[in-house]
Amino acid sequence: MNWKAFCILLILFFLLQSPILAQDARLSNINVSNTRDDLLIFLTLEGAFREKLKSAILSGVPATFSFNISLYRVRSIWFDKKVANIKLTHTIKYDNLKKNFSIKRSWKNSNPVVTQSFDVAQKLMTRIDSLKIYPLKALEKGRQYQIRAKAEVSKLTLPFYLHYFLFSLWDFETDWYTIDFIF
């Protein structure tokens, strides 16, 4: 086989492999709203529960999703000014003896939510509803603002280097998503 044919086969291998392996996680249903006092965000993480991740969770390995949400005041001449930076974590752990899922969300109360339904657990892990980002009284009227959001699966350290084997197949991170608005 000549060199050109080998290169073409190699390129085809990588091009055809990518769509099969890629199960892109993405943020969706991103909405910005407000109460009388606060700026709120709602969002959903889709495509996060890949088969390897589901298998690992059902075998008792905890998983943590991290959400990074930032609020910027847009400035035309200078760099945008970061007004708020919020990092949230959602952690899921399956108890094989009790046959239930424990979900802890850092922005909710300190008690974890316990459910026996994996569907309910997935919804709790992938949704953020009514998260207070910033008080409205601190925003300047007529100014342009931007919210940037991103999600990722946090790497957990397991004993005996097991994290290299288990987590390399389900690490992911979404792109940054932005919403522009004028207050």
Rosetta blueprint (number, residue, H / E / L):
1 M L
2 N L
3 W H
4 K H
5 A H
6 F H
7 C H
8 I H
9 L H
10 L H
11 I H
12 L H
13 F H
14 F H
15 L H
16 L H
17 Q H
18 S H
19 P H
20 I H
21 L H
22 A L
23 Q L
24 D L
25 A L
26 R E
27 L E
28 S E
29 N E
30 I E
31 N E
32 V E
33 S E
34 N E
35 T L
36 R L
37 D L
38 D E
39 L E
40 L E
41 I E
42 F E
43 L E
44 T E
45 L E
46 E E
47 G L
48 A L
49 F L
50 R L
51 E H
52 K H
53 L H
54 K H
55 S H
56 A H
57 I H
58 L H
59 S L
60 G L
61 V L
62 P L
63 A E
64 T E
65 F E
66 S E
67 F E
68 N E
69 I E
70 S E
71 L E
72 Y E
73 R E
74 V L
75 R L
76 S L
77 I L
78 W L
79 F L
80 D L
81 K E
82 K E
83 V E
84 A E
85 N E
86 I E
87 K E
88 L E
89 T E
90 H E
91 T E
92 I E
93 K E
94 Y E
95 D E
96 N L
97 L L
98 K L
99 K L
100 N E
101 F E
102 S E
103 I E
104 K E
105 R E
106 S L
107 W L
108 K L
109 N L
110 S L
111 N L
112 P L
113 V E
114 V E
115 T E
116 Q L
117 S L
118 F H
119 D H
120 V H
121 A H
122 Q H
123 K H
124 L H
125 M H
126 T H
127 R E
128 I E
129 D E
130 S E
131 L E
132 K E
133 I E
134 Y E
135 P E
136 L H
137 K H
138 A H
139 L L
140 E L
141 K L
142 G L
143 R L
144 Q E
145 Y E
146 Q E
147 I E
148 R E
149 A E
150 K E
151 A E
152 E E
153 V E
154 S E
155 K L
156 L L
157 T L
158 L L
159 P H
160 F H
161 Y H
162 L H
163 H H
164 Y H
165 F H
166 L H
167 F H
168 S H
169 L H
170 W L
171 D L
172 F L
173 E E
174 T L
175 D L
176 W L
177 Y E
178 T E
179 I E
180 D E
181 F E
182 I E
183 F L
